[in-house]
Amino acid sequence: MTQRYLLDWALLPQGWARAVAVAVAQSGLVTALEIGPAAPTGVSAERVAGFTVPGVPNAHSHAFQRALAGGAEYRASARDSFWTWRRAMYALANRIEPEDLEVIATQLFIEMLKAGYTSVAEFHYLHRPGDSTPPTAAARQPGAAPSPGNNALWEAVRRAARASGIGLTLLPTLYQTADFGGEPLRAEQMRFRMDSDEFLRAVEERIAADRRDPCPTLRTGAAFHSLRAVPMETLRETASQLRRIDATMPLHIHVA
């Protein structure tokens, strides 16, 4: 069903325009725009007074960290720093299961919409529900089967986006090492772990599912956590393989 609006003023690429008629599909995408018209006879349209601007994209989000808000924005002692915040973040990350994440992300996305954000890129590195233990020798073998429910946390974020109505670019994030030089992941980071083959398979399967059941407000890309967490050679090779899966997918990384 198409919804129509009459905007008093709207900010368009060419600047401010007065009396703008907009048609919006059920998906939330603008399908038609006309400057200076009166309401068509027999067509209902909602009048929007004041000034209308395009929605703002949130280009970098970690939805699960919304549950940390209010618990880490102050110093409990003079020794508190980024590193004490990170310990608190890891403790939270290791308590969240898919059902928790769906609730947290839905609340966050609704808050974004209320603040004027209409789309979000979710930099997502929680991959293994309830599994914060080191990998077994079998799990380290190339091509080893993913852990059961490996993508359950990805799907929780997608369901939250659908429920809230926000546009989502899901960015599953490769995270393999604890520091430069290939330092092994610490116990508190094991939920973030994916080997490269497993990561590529999971992203390819997610993109194939997108193509089978397309939604104009949901898409899948990929991300690398950082040069600290993904060795450079791994990053180069994985990026090349991702381009073979989908040459148009967005790729993202922490610069610092």
VEXDREN-2710 file (C-alpha; in Angstrom, 1 decimal):
% VEXDREN-2710
k/r/px/py/pz
1/MET/0.0/0.0/0.0
2/THR/1.3/3.4/-1.0
3/GLN/1.2/6.3/1.5
4/ARG/1.1/9.9/0.2
5/TYR/2.3/13.0/2.0
6/LEU/2.2/16.7/1.3
7/LEU/5.2/18.4/2.7
8/ASP/5.2/22.2/3.4
9/TRP/9.0/22.3/2.9
10/ALA/11.5/19.6/2.0
11/LEU/15.3/19.5/1.6
12/LEU/16.0/18.0/-1.9
13/PRO/19.4/17.6/-3.7
14/GLN/18.9/20.9/-5.4
15/GLY/18.0/22.7/-2.1
16/TRP/14.8/23.6/-0.2
17/ALA/11.5/23.2/-2.1
18/ARG/8.0/24.2/-1.1
19/ALA/4.9/22.1/-1.4
20/VAL/6.3/18.7/-2.2
21/ALA/4.2/15.6/-2.8
22/VAL/5.8/12.3/-1.9
23/ALA/4.6/8.8/-2.4
24/VAL/6.1/6.1/-0.1
25/ALA/5.8/2.4/-0.6
26/GLN/5.0/0.0/2.2
27/SER/8.7/-0.9/2.3
28/GLY/9.5/2.7/3.3
29/LEU/11.1/3.7/0.0
30/VAL/10.1/6.9/-1.8
31/THR/8.5/5.9/-5.1
32/ALA/7.5/9.3/-6.4
33/LEU/8.2/13.0/-5.7
34/GLU/6.6/16.1/-7.3
35/ILE/7.3/19.7/-6.5
36/GLY/4.5/22.3/-6.2
37/PRO/1.5/20.1/-6.8
38/ALA/-1.9/20.3/-5.1
39/ALA/-3.4/17.2/-3.7
40/PRO/-4.8/15.1/-6.5
41/THR/-8.6/14.9/-6.6
42/GLY/-9.8/11.8/-4.8
43/VAL/-6.3/10.8/-3.4
44/SER/-5.8/11.1/0.3
45/ALA/-2.5/12.6/1.5
46/GLU/-1.2/13.4/5.0
47/ARG/-0.1/17.0/5.4
48/VAL/3.3/17.4/7.1
49/ALA/3.8/20.9/8.4
50/GLY/7.2/22.5/8.9
51/PHE/10.5/21.3/7.4
52/THR/11.3/17.8/6.3
53/VAL/14.8/16.5/5.8
54/PRO/16.1/13.2/4.5
55/GLY/16.7/10.4/7.1
56/VAL/20.2/10.1/8.5
57/PRO/22.2/6.9/8.2
58/ASN/24.0/5.5/11.2
59/ALA/27.1/4.1/9.5
60/HIS/28.6/2.2/12.4
61/SER/26.7/0.4/15.2
62/HIS/27.2/-2.4/17.7
63/ALA/23.7/-3.0/18.8
64/PHE/24.5/-5.3/21.8
65/GLN/26.4/-2.4/23.4
66/ARG/23.2/-0.6/23.9
67/ALA/22.8/-2.7/27.0
68/LEU/26.0/-1.2/28.4
69/ALA/24.7/2.4/28.3
70/GLY/24.5/4.0/31.7
71/GLY/26.9/1.5/33.2
72/ALA/30.2/2.8/31.8
73/GLU/29.9/6.5/31.2
74/TYR/31.5/7.4/34.5
75/ARG/34.7/6.6/36.4
76/ALA/34.3/4.5/39.5
77/SER/38.0/5.1/40.4
78/ALA/41.0/7.0/39.1
79/ARG/42.3/3.8/37.5
80/ASP/39.3/3.5/35.2
81/SER/40.1/3.8/31.5
82/PHE/39.2/2.5/28.1
83/TRP/40.6/-0.9/29.2
84/THR/38.2/-1.2/32.2
85/TRP/35.3/-0.2/29.8
86/ARG/36.5/-3.0/27.4
87/ARG/36.4/-5.6/30.2
88/ALA/32.8/-4.5/31.0
89/MET/32.0/-4.8/27.3
90/TYR/33.4/-8.3/27.1
91/ALA/31.5/-9.4/30.2
92/LEU/28.3/-8.1/28.5
93/ALA/29.1/-9.8/25.2
94/ASN/29.5/-13.1/26.9
95/ARG/26.1/-13.0/28.6
96/ILE/24.0/-12.1/25.6
97/GLU/22.1/-14.8/23.7
98/PRO/20.0/-14.4/20.5
99/GLU/16.8/-13.7/22.3
100/ASP/18.5/-11.0/24.4
101/LEU/20.1/-9.4/21.3
102/GLU/16.8/-9.2/19.5
103/VAL/15.2/-7.3/22.3
104/ILE/18.2/-5.0/22.8
105/ALA/18.5/-4.3/19.0
106/THR/14.8/-3.7/18.6
107/GLN/14.9/-1.1/21.3
108/LEU/18.0/0.5/19.9
109/PHE/16.6/0.7/16.4
110/ILE/13.4/2.3/17.6
111/GLU/15.4/4.9/19.4
112/MET/17.4/5.6/16.3
113/LEU/14.2/6.1/14.3
114/LYS/12.9/8.5/16.8
115/ALA/16.1/10.4/16.6
116/GLY/15.9/10.7/12.8
117/TYR/18.1/7.8/11.8
118/THR/16.3/5.7/9.1
119/SER/19.1/3.2/8.3
120/VAL/21.9/1.6/10.1
121/ALA/25.1/-0.4/9.3
122/GLU/25.5/-3.0/12.0
123/PHE/29.1/-3.9/12.6
124/HIS/28.4/-7.3/14.0
125/TYR/31.0/-9.6/15.6
126/LEU/28.9/-11.7/18.0
127/HIS/28.9/-15.0/16.1
128/ARG/28.7/-17.9/18.5
129/PRO/25.8/-18.1/20.9
130/GLY/26.8/-19.3/24.4
131/ASP/30.3/-20.5/23.2
132/SER/33.1/-18.6/24.9
133/THR/35.4/-21.7/25.1
134/PRO/38.6/-22.1/23.1
135/PRO/38.1/-24.0/19.8
136/THR/38.8/-27.8/19.7
137/ALA/41.5/-29.1/17.4
138/ALA/38.8/-30.3/14.9
139/ALA/37.2/-26.8/14.8
140/ARG/40.6/-25.4/13.7
141/GLN/40.7/-27.7/10.6
142/PRO/40.1/-25.9/7.3
143/GLY/36.5/-26.4/6.2
144/ALA/35.3/-27.6/9.6
145/ALA/31.5/-27.3/10.1
146/PRO/30.3/-24.2/11.8
147/SER/29.1/-24.4/15.4
148/PRO/25.4/-25.2/15.7
149/GLY/23.4/-22.0/15.6
150/ASN/26.4/-20.0/14.4
151/ASN/24.2/-17.4/12.6
152/ALA/21.4/-17.2/15.2
153/LEU/22.8/-13.8/16.4
154/TRP/22.9/-12.5/12.9
155/GLU/19.2/-13.4/12.4
156/ALA/18.3/-11.7/15.8
157/VAL/19.6/-8.4/14.4
158/ARG/17.7/-8.9/11.1
159/ARG/14.4/-9.6/13.0
160/ALA/15.0/-6.5/15.1
161/ALA/15.3/-4.4/12.0
162/ARG/12.2/-5.9/10.5
163/ALA/10.2/-5.3/13.7
164/SER/11.4/-1.7/14.1
165/GLY/11.2/-0.8/10.4
166/ILE/14.7/0.6/10.1
167/GLY/16.8/0.0/7.0
168/LEU/19.7/-2.4/7.9
169/THR/23.0/-3.3/6.3
170/LEU/24.2/-6.3/8.3
171/LEU/28.0/-6.4/8.4
172/PRO/29.2/-9.7/9.7
173/THR/32.7/-9.0/11.0
174/LEU/35.8/-11.1/10.8
175/TYR/37.7/-11.2/14.1
176/GLN/40.6/-13.7/14.4
177/THR/43.4/-12.4/16.6
178/ALA/43.8/-10.5/19.8
179/ASP/46.6/-8.2/18.7
180/PHE/49.1/-7.5/16.0
181/GLY/51.4/-10.4/15.3
182/GLY/48.7/-13.0/15.2
183/GLU/48.3/-13.2/19.0
184/PRO/45.6/-15.9/19.8
185/LEU/42.2/-14.7/20.9
186/ARG/41.6/-14.5/24.6
187/ALA/38.8/-16.5/26.3
188/GLU/36.6/-13.5/26.5
189/GLN/36.9/-12.9/22.7
190/MET/36.1/-16.5/21.6
191/ARG/32.5/-15.6/20.7
192/PHE/33.8/-13.4/18.0
193/ARG/35.9/-16.2/16.3
194/MET/35.5/-17.3/12.7
195/ASP/38.0/-18.8/10.5
196/SER/38.1/-17.4/7.0
197/ASP/36.5/-20.3/5.2
198/GLU/33.7/-20.4/7.7
199/PHE/33.2/-16.7/7.5
200/LEU/33.0/-16.7/3.7
201/ARG/30.6/-19.6/3.6
202/ALA/28.3/-17.9/6.1
203/VAL/28.3/-14.6/4.3
204/GLU/27.7/-16.3/1.0
205/GLU/24.7/-18.2/2.4
206/ARG/23.3/-15.1/4.0
207/ILE/23.5/-13.2/0.6
208/ALA/22.0/-16.2/-1.2
209/ALA/19.1/-16.0/1.3
210/ASP/18.7/-12.3/0.6
211/ARG/18.4/-13.0/-3.1
212/ARG/15.8/-15.8/-2.5
213/ASP/13.7/-13.5/-0.3
214/PRO/14.6/-9.9/-1.2
215/CYS/13.7/-7.1/1.1
216/PRO/14.5/-3.5/-0.1
217/THR/15.4/-2.3/3.4
218/LEU/17.7/-5.3/4.3
219/ARG/21.1/-6.1/2.8
220/THR/24.2/-8.0/3.8
221/GLY/27.8/-6.8/3.5
222/ALA/30.9/-7.7/5.4
223/ALA/33.5/-6.2/7.7
224/PHE/36.9/-6.7/9.1
225/HIS/37.2/-5.7/12.8
226/SER/40.7/-4.1/12.5
227/LEU/44.3/-4.7/11.4
228/ARG/44.8/-5.9/14.9
229/ALA/42.1/-8.5/14.7
230/VAL/42.7/-9.6/11.1
231/PRO/46.2/-10.1/9.7
232/MET/46.9/-8.2/6.6
233/GLU/47.3/-11.2/4.3
234/THR/44.1/-12.7/5.6
235/LEU/42.3/-9.4/5.0
236/ARG/43.5/-9.2/1.4
237/GLU/42.6/-12.7/0.5
238/THR/39.2/-12.6/2.3
239/ALA/38.3/-9.3/0.7
240/SER/39.2/-10.7/-2.7
241/GLN/36.9/-13.7/-2.1
242/LEU/34.1/-11.5/-0.8
243/ARG/34.2/-9.5/-4.1
244/ARG/33.8/-12.8/-6.0
245/ILE/30.7/-13.5/-3.9
246/ASP/29.2/-10.1/-4.6
247/ALA/31.2/-7.4/-6.2
248/THR/28.8/-4.7/-5.0
249/MET/28.7/-5.6/-1.3
250/PRO/29.8/-2.9/1.2
251/LEU/33.0/-3.6/3.0
252/HIS/33.8/-1.9/6.3
253/ILE/36.6/-1.7/8.9
254/HIS/37.7/0.1/12.0
255/VAL/40.4/2.5/10.9
256/ALA/41.9/3.0/14.3
END
